[in-house]
Amino acid sequence: MGLHSRQTPKIQLGSLKSSTPPPPAPSTAMDSGEKLCSAARDGDEDKVQSLIDAGADVTHFDADGLTPLMHAAKRGHAAIVRLLLEAGAPWNALSREKFLCAGDFAMEAGHQEAFEVLLNAGVQAELVLGMIARKSGKRDDSNGDYLEDRITFSEDKLMDSSSKAVMMAWEKPLMEAHAKAVCSNGGHILNIGFGMGLVDTAIQQYSPATHTIIEAHTDVYDRMLRTGWGEKENVRIVFGRWQDVLPQLDSYDGIFFDTYGEYYEDLREFHQHLPRLLKPGGIYSFFNGLCGDNAFFHVVYCHLVSLELENLGFWTQLIPLPVKACLAEDVWEGVRQKYWQLDTYYLPVCQPNENSE
C-alpha cells in the first residue's frame, strides 16, 4: 500500500510471522482453527496455548470473518493477544466484512491493555520492515509516474488522470492550521508541495521574511507562474523534486511537507535532513494522512513517525482537529479513492529537543 501523505503506507500482512509447526491436513486445520477462535473468544489461555503448540492456524478466519487475534482483542484478553502475536498472528490482518483489524476491535471496545499490546506490535513490526527495506536498498518508484501524469484543476480539487485526488478543498482548514503552526516564529518558511496552493496562501497571511516553495509537477509549476506566485516579493519557487534540490536549500524557521505519489520511506528520508534544514527552535509539520482509511493503522503510524523523529532529536505533539463536518458524502463525488475516512485529524507539530543541539 503506497503513500504520499494522501495514500497508505506499505503494510505487508503477516510479513513478520514467527516460525510455526507445519499446518495440519485441511479438515483438521479447519477444526483446530475454529477451536482456537473459540478459546480466544472465551479467554481460555491454557487452551489457546495448547492449540498453538499442536499447530493450530493462528491466521484462521471463522464463519464470522474473524481471526483468533480479533476475537481476543474484541474481548480484551491481552494475555491471549500476546500469545497469538508471538505465534505469528499478523497484527494487521483485516476482518472479512468490515475490514477492521484486531487493534480496531480493541479500540472500539475500550480495552486499553490489549490495544497497547497490538500498538507496540504494529510499531515494532513496521520499524523492522523499514530497517530491512533500507538495508536491502530496494525502493519502489515513488512519484515518478505522477510527475509524468496529466492533472486537472477544478474549484474544489486537483486530480490525476486516474481520478485520484492530489489535493481537495476540504483540507483548507487543516492547511490553515499547519500554516499557523509553522509560521509561529515568523522568519523563513519552506513548503514542499504546492498542489492547490492552500497552505501557501495561508502562509502568506503571516508575511514571512522569505517563503520558499518546492514544486515538482510541471503543470502545477506552470499554474503557479500564471497565477502570480513568481511575482510575490518574498516568494522563491524551486522547481524539481525535493530530493534533487536539497543542495539549493538553506535553513528555515518553519517547514511543511506535503508531497503526492510518495511512500512512507520518502517521508522518512526527508526527516533525515531535518536537523540541517530546521533552525534551532524551528517548527516542522507534515500532512498527516498516514493510513487515513483505518483508525488503528493511523495510530500505529502516528506513533511510528513520532518515535523516528524522536530518534533524530525532535519531539512531536499531535493536535486533534475534528474533520467530520468537512466530509459530507458529496465531497468525494467523482473521486476514485476516499483517502481520508476518519473523524479526527492529528496535526503534527515537531520541534528540536533542547538537549539535542
Number of C-alpha atoms within 10 A of each C-alpha: 11 20 23 24 25 28 26 23 23 16 17 14 13 15 15 16 15 13 9 16 13 10 12 15 8 9 9 12 16 17 13 21 24 20 18 30 26 19 21 30 22 15 20 16 16 12 16 25 19 12 18 20 12 15 18 28 27 24 21 20 20 18 9 9 14 22 31 29 33 28 24 28 34 25 18 23 22 23 17 25 28 18 18 23 19 15 22 18 26 27 27 22 21 20 18 15 9 8 12 19 26 28 30 22 23 27 18 13 14 15 18 14 16 25 25 15 19 28 22 15 19 23 20 14 20 21 16 12 17 16 12 12 13 12 9 9 8 9 11 9 11 18 20 12 10 17 19 11 15 14 20 15 16 10 8 13 20 19 21 17 11 12 14 19 23 23 23 19 17 17 17 18 16 21 23 17 17 24 26 18 21 27 27 13 15 18 17 22 30 28 25 20 22 23 26 22 17 19 24 25 16 19 25 18 12 14 15 19 13 17 23 21 20 23 22 23 23 16 17 22 20 11 14 19 12 11 9 9 19 15 13 10 10 15 19 16 18 17 16 16 18 19 10 10 13 14 8 8 14 13 17 24 22 30 28 25 21 21 28 21 19 23 26 22 20 17 18 14 12 15 19 13 12 19 16 13 21 21 19 17 14 23 25 30 23 21 20 22 24 27 28 24 18 17 20 25 25 21 18 22 21 21 18 19 21 19 17 16 20 17 11 17 18 23 18 22 13 16 12 12 14 12 18 12 8 14 15 10 7 8 15 16 10 11 17 12 15 15 20 19 15 17 15 15 21 19 23 23 19 25 22 23 15 11 7 12 8
